């Protein structure tokens, strides 16, 4: 068993003059403060990668910068699933006795630290180097293929996907740190600039600067939240090799995490689900079983996923509106879940959930990581 005893989260958006190490340090400082720990108490560090600081040894570079001398350090790369994969690794290491208190940290000046062309070129490398990249597709193009298949398979109208963007923006409007806080309507989503049919600009998450950190420990500290289930699933890497464009590994990963925790979907009181695009969120919700096939957008329109609804979802605004700074993007979902479970979410606070389910994916719905969090008994 392990506990999340502290979290740190910077605002996301355009944060001029702050480097990757600055953002990681800001989030780490807040996480340690919320856990009530001094830096010397940390004996393990796990960090994500940074496209603007692609160092081969980023974990020890950060430790040197932040003033840590851990017994264990590790850097992880698993695309958008990296944040939750790092937390899962910390959970396993603590359970194995390899460390007592692990700082999991990520941050990146992805918006201000690179040119638009550089960002597009870097992210395009998720494609197959022989069969995909030479043809010029970008990340939105791959997800556009998935969205086209989804619409064809389920007959879901485009306004259904738009409803997920509307919900995330409404949630972000209540968070002062969100990148995009101005409310939008489904009509505005559908009228936004076409990016990759059927996806439009407001179906896509923004590129942000930001950082996030959590402390994973063997002991609960000052009232932590337990990690009781963690699982992964990996079905493919490249879209051209995917066994399906409608079914991925999220159902398998989440089912095994829930089984490990001894919980069912019916016991989940809060969901933090990866949402790089509206189609990402729709597919993950439906494959996990939190919505019927083709029905995620309809449930969003009906208020099912609203803060006061049956299944509060990404109450900070998710990647679609809180923002996406790379590895730290999904970790913001975890920070929000932790605050909701401790009743510390301020204006966003709903009923305090006893059990939460988090899910992240990397690549093009290729790598999946699920976590189950629970209140202390």
Buried (B, 14 or more C-beta within 10 A) or exposed (E): EBBBBBBBBBBBBBBEEBBBBBBBBBBBBBBBEBBEBEBEBBBBBBBBBBBBBEBEEBBBBBBEBBEBEBEBBBBBEBBBBBBBBBBBBBBBBBBEEBBBBBBBBBBBBBBBBBEEEEBBBBBBEBBBEEEBBEEEBBBBBBBBBBBBBBBEEBEBBBBBBBBBBBBBBBBBBBBEBBBBBEEBBBEBBBEBEEBBEBBBBBBBBBBBBBBBBBBBBBEBBEEBBBBBBBBBBBBBBBBEEBEEBBBBBBBBBBBBBBEBBEBEBEBBBBBBBBBBBBBBBBBBBBBBBBBEBBBBBBBBBEEBBBBEBEBBBBBBBBBBBBBBBBBBBBBBBBBBBBBBBBEEBEEBBBEBBBBBBBBBBBBBBBBBBBBBBBBEE
